[in-house]
């Protein structure tokens, strides 16, 4: 949402620049090179970077049309931050005499916003709005910020048509891609503060090629201190995602609540091109808040998969290999439940509970989202029928019988998600050694007693 607001702020800046420029040149110097140069200089002072325009048409009676727009990235980023086919401003002239700007239409056609992150986690848009570098030409009238303008702006139709947003990290890996963004709204701006309402639709949102959300739609409302998208609704893997997004404009901090119901896990994994296969129906709820990149993120929630079956899981395959029980590689679970808390890159799961008729796997631990590192304390429990397939005595020695007849063993899971490791063999060996020592002691005691 913060990224969309950056594009919106650029729109409002361009509108203010155009209106201010027209006010300075009402004497008939419209569409001349001096006015065009002045507008571009004011845009540069407002945005803190250059503004390229292929064609500019300015009419006192009808408004402004800019075609072939490009806002280059601030150094050291390369390429363009924002491009658009056209920027269109249509207004009524007469109310301008009373200090009121009535905008009939303000539209950005086919904008493409390209967000990039450097190695320190800073985004390219963060320098927007800063003063131009020393030595850069100062724009006429740029000393007074737009927020201080006495003009009252009424926008009857504000639109973003067929927009897109992409976000890459410092390695050029795609973090997010949003297509088919359409935004329709009506706003009123006074003293640099916008208030109004609108509607946002998104054709497709792709998050790191892992999660795909389609058909997103939500009403938008804006006040002096807050921007809200609520209720949000979209389609995810034959399921439905709902929620809300709120942005505190004072602290520029966002909060989002998400509820997912009825998503097919197999479809989710197929779309993510994951080698692991899990079937079942996913329900989840989560709440996140932050102010920028991953380091600022905080969140918590839970997820549950009903009638889940795991296949080709690296962790379960590891357990099956260690215990020489092939059935452990592809077990059936009645339910798989996880509770999580996120603090920056640390993704803690205080509750992991996979429950089935033959296998139960539970525990707690954390995942490092930066390194994919695992650190979990787990417990594996096998039904009597499945435990009977653990035939090696040294392996059986590590298990303890539970009150419900299941045999359980605790172990540590570490390594990474791609290369998980466990101390299961070491624990089994220790238990076997302890058992053997006890047998020797018992034999010695029997000899002494008898």
N, C-alpha and C positions, 0 to 999 in steps of 0.2 A: 504493500500500500504506500509505503514511503516513497518508492520509486515512481509510482503513478502520480503522487503529489508533486514530485520534482518536475515531471513533464507538465503538470497543470500550472505550476508556478512559472514555468517558462512561457506558457501560453499567456498568463495574466501579465507577465512582464512585457511581452511583445505587444499586447493590447495597450498597455499603459504608454509604451514607447511610441506607438503609432498615434495615439490620441494626443500625447504631448507634442509630437512633431507637427501634427496638423495645426495645433493651436499656435505654434510658432510661425507657421507659414501660411496663414489664411490669406495673405496678401496676393495669392495667385502663383506662388512659386511651386505648385504641385507637380509631382512626377519629374521634377528637375533633378540633376545629379547632386546638387547641394543638399536638398532635402533627403534624398536617399542615403547620402553619405552620413548626414546627421543622425538619421534613424539607426543606421548600422553601428555608429559610434556609441549611441545611447544604449543600444542592445548589448554591446560589448561591455560597457560600464556596469550594466545591470546584471548580466550573467557572469561576468568575470572571465569570459573567453570570447573568441571570435564568433561571428554569425555570417554564414555565407548564404546568399540568395541569388538564384539564377535569374529570376525575373521579378520585378516589383511594379505594381500598378496602384497608384494612389489617386483617389477621386474625392474631392471635398464633399460631393453630394451623396456618394454611395458607400465609400469606405476604402479598405485596403485589401489587396490580394498579394501574397508572397508565394512564389512557386519555386520548387527545387531548393528547399531549406536544408541547411546542414549546420549543426553546432559541433565543432571539433572538440575532441577530448582535451582537457587541460594537461600540461606536461606533468609527469613523464609518460602518461598514457598515449597510445597511438590510435589513429582512426577517428571516427565520429561518435560522439555521445548520443546525438539525436539527429535523425533525418526525417523529413516529411515531404510528401508530394506538394502540399499546399497549406497555407494559413490564410483563412478568410475572415475578414472583419466587416460587418455591415451594421450601420448605426443610423440613428435619427439625428440630424444636425441641430434642429431648433432647440431642444432641451439643453444643449451645450452652453447656450448663453446664460442659463440659470445655474451653471455649475453641476449639471446632471448629464451623465452620458448614458443614453439608452441604446444598448447593443441589441440589434435585431437577431444577429447571428454571429457567433464566434466559434469557428471550427478549425480543427487540425485534421487534415486528411491523410490517412495512411502513415501515421508517425511510427517510427521504429526507434525504440530506446535501447541502447546497448550499455549495460552496466558491467563494469570490470573492477576487479579487486587486485590490489598489489600484495606483495609478500607479507606486509605488516597487517593486512586485513582491512586497509582503508579503501573506500570506493572512489571511483572517478568523479561522481557527482558531488562529493563533499566539499570541493573547492568552488562550486558554483555560487555566485553572488558575492564573492570576495572582491576587493578592489583590484583593478588592473595593475599589472606589474609596473614598477618604476620605469619611467621613460615612455610609457605608452601614451598615445594622444588622449587627452581628456575630452569627454563628450560635453557638448554644450548643454548647460542646465542639469548636468548629472550630479551636482552637489546635493540636490534635494532628493531624498529617497522617495520611492513611489508611495510608501506607506504614509508619508506626510502630505500627500496631494489632497487638496480640498475637494476634488471631484468625487461625486457619488456615482458609482457605476451600476447600472441595472442590466443584467444579462438575461434576456428573455430566452435565448437558446444557446447553450454552451455544449459543444459536442466534440468528441474524439471518435473518429470513424476508421474502423478496420486497423486498429493499432496493434503493435507487438512490442514485447519486452524480452530481452535475453540478459542473462547474468552469468558471467564467467569468473572463475577464480584466477589466481596468479599464474597457474599452469595452463591456462586456456581451457580447462575442463568446464563443461556446461553445467551450471548449478540449477538454472531455471530457464524455461522458455514458455512464453505466453503468447497465444495467437488469437486473432479475431476479437480484439478488445473494442467494444462499442460503449460509448458513454453519452448519455443525454441528460441535460439538467437545466435548471434555471437558478441564477444566483444574483445576489445583490452585494456589492462591495462598497464599504464606506470606511475610510481611515485605514485601509489596508486589510480589513477584516471581511471575509466572505461568509455569507449565510445563505443556505438554500437547500435544495433537494434534487435528486436525480435517480437514474437507473443505470446500473452497470451490467453488461453481459460479456462473457468470455467464451470463445469457442472451444479452446483447449489449453490446459496448463500442464506443463511437463516439468516435474521436479527431479533434477539429476538423473533423468532417464530411469527413474525407479517408480515414481508415483504419477499417474496420469488422471487428471480431473477434466471432465467435459461438461459443456452446457451450463456453465456457472452463471447465475443471475442473482442480483441483489439490489435492493433500494439503497441509495446513498443519501445521507444527510450531513450537513456541515453547519457548525455554529462557530462562535468566536474562539472557543477553546478545544473543539473536538470535531473529528471526522469519523463517521460510523458507516459501516456496511452491515446491514442487518434487516431481515434474516438472509443469510447466504444459503444457496442451494445448488448442488451440482451432482453429477453422476460419476461414480467410481466403480469400475469392474462389476457392473450389474447391481451395484448398491447405490445408496443415497448418502451424500455428505451434506450436513447442515451446520450452521454456526453463525458467528458474528466476528467482526473486526472493528476495533476502536483505536483511534490514534489520538493521543494527547498532543495537541499542537504546541502547548507551552514547553513541555519537556521533550517533545517529539519521541514519545514512547508508545509502542503499540501493544495491544492485548487482544488475543484471539481465542475463541472457544470453538471447538470442533466436535461433532458427533457423527460417527460413521455407522451405518447399519446395512446389513445384508450384502456386503461385498464378497465376491468369490475370490478366495485366496489364490487358487490356481491361476485365475485370470490376472490377478495382480502380479504374480511372479512371472508369468509368461510375458506380460508387457514390459517387465523389468529385465527380461532376458536372463533370469536367474536359473542356475543349474539345479538348485534345490527345488523339489516338488512337494507342495503341501496342499492338500485339499481340505475344504471346509468353508464355513461361512464366518466372516469377520465382523465383529461389532467392537467399536472403540469410542472413547471419549478422551479429550485432552484439552489442556489450557496452556497457552504459551504467552510470554511477554518478553519484550526486548526493545532495543533502541538502534540496532544496526546489525552487525555480523554475528557469527556464531558465539563469540566471546560474551556477548550481552544477553544471550538467550537463557531464559528460565522457563521451566515447564513441568507439568505433571499430568498423569492420566493413567488409563488402563485399557487393555485390549483382551478380547476373548475370541477364540475360534471354536465353534461348535462342530462336533463330528470331524475332528481333524485327523489326518493321516500324513505322516512324514515319510518322504522318500529321498534318498541321496543326501541326507543331512550329514555334514562332515563330523559333527559332534557325536551323533548316534552311531555313525559308521565306526568312529574311533572306539566307542564303548563296545560295540559288537566284536570288533577285532581283538580288543584286550581280553574280553571274557569268553571268547570263542562261542558266542551265541548269535548266529546270523539273524535270528528273528528281531534282534534289537535294532537292526539297521532300518527297518521299515515298520514301526509299530503303529497300531491304531490307538487313538486317544479319544475319550468321550469329550473332553474339553481341554483347551490349552489357554491358560490365563496368565497375564503379565501385568504388573503394576510398575510404573516408571516415574522417575524424577530426573529432570535434566538441569544441569548447571554448566553453562558454556559447552565445552566439548565432552564433559563427563555425563554419560547416560547411565544412571543407576537404576537397577531393577530390584527393589527390596522383596518383590514377590515374583517367583517363577514357578508355576504349578501346572504340570502336564499329567493328566490323570486318565488311566485306561484300565481295562479289565486285567491285563497281564503286566503292564509296565507303568510305573509312576516315577516321574522325574521332577524334583523340586529343588529350590535353592534361592540364592540371592547373590548379587554382585554388581559389576559395572562394566560398561563398554566405553572405550575412548573413541569418540567419533573422528578424531584427527588421525589416530594411528591404527584403528580397528583392534586395539588391544583388549583382551579379555581378562577378567579377574573375578572368578565365581567360586563360591562354596556350594557344592551340590550334593544331593542324596538320590541314589538310584535304588528303587525298590522293585523286586520281581515277585510275581505270583508263585505259589508252590509248584505249579506245573512248569512254568518257565525256568524257575530256579533249579529244577531237577535236571535241566539241560546243561547246567554248569557242573561238569563232571570232574574237573581237576580239583583234588583236595586242597591244594594251596590257594586256589581261587575261592573256594567255598568258605575257607577259614576267615576271609575278610568280611563276610556278611553276618548280620545279626538278625535273628528272627523277631518280627514285630507281633503285637497282640492280635492283629488281623490275619496272621499267617504269612504275610509277605516277608521276604528276606531283603534287608536294606544294607547299603554300604555308602559311606560318605567319601567324597573325593573333591579335589580342587581342579578347576578348569581354567586354563590360562593360554598364553600364546595369542593368536589373532583369529579373526573370523575365517580367514582362508586357510590358516594352519593352526588349528586348535591342538592343545596339548593337555595331558592329564597326569596326575600322580597316582592314578588308580593302581597300577602295577606295584609301585613302591609301597602303598598302603596294604595291598594284598600280601606282598612278601613279608612285611613287618608283622601282619596278623598271623601268617603261617609260621614265622619264626617264633613268635610268642606262644602259639599253640604247641609247637614242637617242644619248646622249653618246658611248658607246663606238663607235657606228657613225660618228659625225662624226670622232672621233679616228682611226679606221682609215682613213677616206677621206683625211684630211690626210696621214697617213703614207704612203699609197700614192702620192699626188701628189708628195711629196718624193722618194720612192724611185725613181719612174719618170718 
